[in-house]
């Protein structure tokens, strides 16, 4: 049986993101949303937190999957990137209403 996949989105219009395994997507998505529940993080801090959380269970590069899923969640409005320098990530408005 073929593994389920998801076409991820990109927050910049006209750009196409990656197709990845749905199980890996869900694992990394859950990790990102849990990590950002309690605090805002810079890109580096977020990637390190993702790596710490999923590297033992994820086959593949945790930071590559983290970046791919992070972009998808930005495009879907579940997380947001600030306009500050350096930018920080937080839960998006779509996720805060649940």
C-alpha angles and dihedrals in degrees: 000000000000119000115249114249137189130214103227122214130232122221093224112077114240094028121108122213129206135286108234138171111283093225091055090045092053092047093052094040091055091048093051094048092047092047092051093047092085106031150000117258138194118241092261093048091048094050091048091049091049091050092050092048102045110018093095094054103030120084105214137031108327094202093050090052089042092056093046094049093041090057090048093050090049090052091050093048094242092119131020137209117221122232091232125109110274095025120231128206127228139161112291126237092258091060097042093062095063 
